[in-house]
């Protein structure tokens, strides 16, 4: 009986040994790790070329030849406006002087018409009435011409200011364009990058001012067109049938 029990125990030993070996192996197996979340990754970036690449992409330079051509055009525009301002102002002053003289002539005609009407000189009163109506039309035209010339002088000053702003913006763009090419080469120094950022900031600010000045000049050109339209209408009235009222009696 005893030998059989021993044999049975001997047969169980290998089975227990295998079970003991497998269980610890499973217990010691490392737990599977979850894949890293893209939200917690510190390597993902959408910057093409890194910070330097994005900095160079803030401004895509035009060719130096193109910028130089635009700069020369802006300088010509500034010189042209400066030369026309004084001439236009003189014309406006002359028109204002003629309008003032015409207003005095109208007052004198009114006095003569009143005298003729009081004395019963019908023919003189009729002729003076026609003279008065013609003078009123001429006064209106001269005043409209004066206003149009003043508006044009203001427009020229606005054009001059816009050209000056454009010159400044283009000069800065020329510097930025050259600096942009320098930074596109080997790794630039931190000082060069700082200088480029400052130039870029100044250029963008100058371009904003240029746009503001350009809008002001455009508004003044529109006003000039309106004034000249009125001048044209009053000029047409010079040949139209008389419709102005007779001078009021004093």
C-alpha positions in Angstrom: 0.0 0.0 0.0 2.7 2.4 0.9 4.8 1.9 -2.3 1.6 2.8 -4.4 1.1 6.0 -2.5 4.7 6.9 -3.0 4.3 6.3 -6.7 1.3 8.6 -6.9 3.1 11.4 -5.1 6.0 11.0 -7.5 3.7 11.4 -10.4 2.3 14.7 -9.0 5.7 16.3 -8.5 6.3 17.2 -12.1 2.8 18.6 -12.5 3.2 20.9 -9.4 6.5 22.0 -10.6 5.1 23.1 -14.0 2.2 24.9 -12.3 4.5 26.7 -9.9 6.7 27.8 -12.8 3.9 29.1 -15.0 2.0 31.1 -12.3 4.9 33.3 -11.3 5.8 33.9 -15.0 2.3 35.2 -15.7 2.3 37.3 -12.5 5.6 38.9 -13.4 4.7 39.7 -17.0 4.7 43.5 -17.5 1.4 45.2 -18.1 0.7 46.5 -21.7 1.2 50.3 -21.9 -1.3 52.5 -23.6 -0.1 54.4 -26.7 0.9 58.1 -26.0 -1.9 60.6 -26.5 -1.2 63.2 -29.2 -2.3 65.9 -26.7 0.5 65.1 -24.3 3.2 64.7 -27.0 5.9 67.4 -26.8 7.4 66.7 -30.3 4.4 67.4 -32.5 4.5 70.7 -34.4 2.8 72.3 -37.4 5.5 74.9 -37.9 7.1 74.3 -41.2 10.8 74.9 -40.9 10.5 75.7 -37.2 10.3 79.2 -35.7 13.0 80.6 -38.2 11.1 79.2 -41.1 7.9 80.8 -40.0 9.7 84.1 -39.3 11.0 84.2 -42.9 7.5 83.4 -44.1 6.0 86.5 -42.4 7.3 88.5 -45.3 7.9 87.0 -48.7 10.4 89.5 -50.4 9.8 91.0 -53.7 12.7 91.4 -56.0 15.0 94.3 -55.2 14.6 95.6 -58.8 10.8 95.8 -58.3 11.1 97.6 -55.0 13.6 100.0 -56.4 11.3 100.8 -59.3 8.3 101.4 -57.0 10.5 103.6 -54.8 11.5 105.8 -57.7 7.9 106.2 -58.8 6.9 107.2 -55.2 9.7 109.8 -55.2 8.6 111.2 -58.5 5.0 111.4 -57.2 6.2 113.3 -54.1 8.2 115.8 -56.2 5.3 116.3 -58.7 2.8 117.0 -55.9 5.1 119.5 -54.3 5.5 121.4 -57.5 1.8 121.5 -58.2 0.6 122.5 -54.8 1.9 126.1 -54.9 0.6 126.6 -58.5 -2.9 125.3 -57.6 -3.0 127.5 -54.5 -2.2 130.5 -56.6 -5.0 129.7 -58.9 -7.4 129.3 -56.0 -6.3 132.7 -54.6 -6.8 134.3 -58.0 -10.3 132.8 -58.3 -11.2 134.0 -54.8 -10.0 137.5 -55.7 -12.1 137.6 -58.9 -15.2 136.2 -57.0 -14.7 139.0 -54.4 -14.5 141.7 -57.1 -17.6 140.3 -58.7 -19.5 140.4 -55.4 -18.5 144.1 -55.2 -19.7 144.6 -58.8 -23.0 143.0 -58.0 -23.5 145.4 -55.1 -22.7 148.4 -57.4 -25.2 147.1 -60.0 -27.9 146.8 -57.4 -27.4 150.4 -56.4 -27.5 151.6 -60.0 -30.6 149.4 -60.6 -32.3 150.9 -57.6 -31.6 154.4 -58.8 -32.9 153.7 -62.3 -36.1 152.1 -61.0 -36.7 155.0 -58.6 -36.1 157.6 -61.4 -38.5 155.7 -63.7 -35.8 154.9 -66.3 -37.3 151.6 -67.5 -34.6 150.9 -70.1 -31.7 151.4 -67.7 -33.5 149.3 -65.1 -34.0 146.5 -67.7 -30.4 146.6 -68.8 -29.1 146.6 -65.2 -31.4 143.7 -64.4 -29.8 141.6 -67.2 -26.3 142.7 -66.0 -27.1 141.7 -62.4 -28.3 138.2 -63.5 -25.2 137.7 -65.6 -22.9 138.8 -62.7 -24.6 136.5 -60.2 -23.9 133.5 -62.6 -20.3 134.6 -63.0 -19.9 135.0 -59.2 -21.4 131.5 -58.6 -19.0 130.0 -61.2 -15.9 131.8 -59.8 -16.8 130.6 -56.3 -17.2 127.0 -57.5 -13.9 127.2 -59.3 -12.2 128.6 -56.2 -13.7 125.7 -54.1 -12.6 123.1 -56.7 -9.0 124.5 -56.8 -8.8 124.6 -53.0 -10.0 121.0 -52.8 -7.4 120.1 -55.5 -4.6 121.8 -53.5 -5.7 119.8 -50.4 -5.7 116.6 -52.6 -2.2 117.4 -53.8 -1.0 117.8 -50.2 -2.6 114.4 -49.3 -0.9 112.8 -52.3 2.4 114.3 -51.2 1.9 112.8 -47.7 0.9 109.5 -49.2 4.0 109.4 -51.4 6.2 110.2 -48.4 4.6 107.4 -46.5 5.1 105.1 -49.4 8.7 106.1 -49.7 9.4 105.2 -46.1 7.6 101.9 -46.4 9.5 100.9 -49.5 12.9 102.0 -48.1 12.2 99.7 -45.1 11.0 96.9 -47.4 14.3 97.2 -49.3 16.2 96.7 -46.0 14.0 93.8 -44.9 14.3 92.1 -48.3 18.1 92.2 -48.1 18.1 91.0 -44.5 15.7 88.2 -45.4 18.2 86.9 -47.9 21.0 87.0 -45.2 18.9 85.0 -42.8 18.1 82.3 -45.4 21.7 81.2 -45.4 23.6 79.4 -42.6 22.2 79.6 -39.0 22.0 83.3 -38.2 23.1 84.8 -34.9 20.5 85.8 -32.3 21.5 89.5 -32.8 20.8 89.2 -36.5 17.4 87.6 -35.9 16.5 90.4 -33.4 17.5 93.1 -35.9 15.4 91.4 -38.6 12.3 91.3 -36.3 12.7 95.0 -35.5 13.1 95.9 -39.2 10.1 93.8 -40.0 8.0 95.5 -37.3 9.0 98.9 -38.6 8.2 98.0 -42.2 4.7 96.7 -41.3 4.0 99.8 -39.3 5.0 102.0 -42.2 2.8 100.0 -44.6 -0.2 100.6 -42.3 0.5 104.3 -42.3 0.9 104.2 -46.1 -2.5 102.6 -46.4 -4.1 105.2 -44.1 -2.5 108.1 -46.1 -3.6 106.5 -49.3 -7.2 106.3 -48.2 -7.2 110.0 -47.2 -5.8 111.0 -50.6 -8.5 108.9 -52.3 -11.2 110.6 -50.3 -9.8 114.0 -51.3 -9.7 113.0 -55.0 -13.4 112.1 -54.7 -14.1 115.5 -53.2 -12.2 117.2 -56.0 -14.4 115.4 -58.5 -17.5 116.5 -56.8 -16.3 120.1 -56.7 -15.4 120.1 -60.4 -18.8 118.7 -61.2 -20.4 121.6 -59.5 -18.0 124.0 -61.3 -19.1 122.4 -64.6 -22.8 122.8 -63.8 -22.4 126.5 -62.9 -20.3 127.0 -66.1 -23.2 125.6 -68.1 -25.5 128.1 -66.4 -23.6 131.0 -67.9 -25.1 130.2 -71.3 -28.5 129.2 -69.9 -31.5 131.6 -70.0 -31.5 134.1 -67.1 -33.3 132.8 -64.1 -31.7 134.8 -61.2 -34.0 137.2 -59.4 -33.8 140.9 -59.9 -31.8 142.9 -57.3 -33.8 143.7 -54.2 -34.6 147.3 -53.7 -32.8 149.0 -50.8 
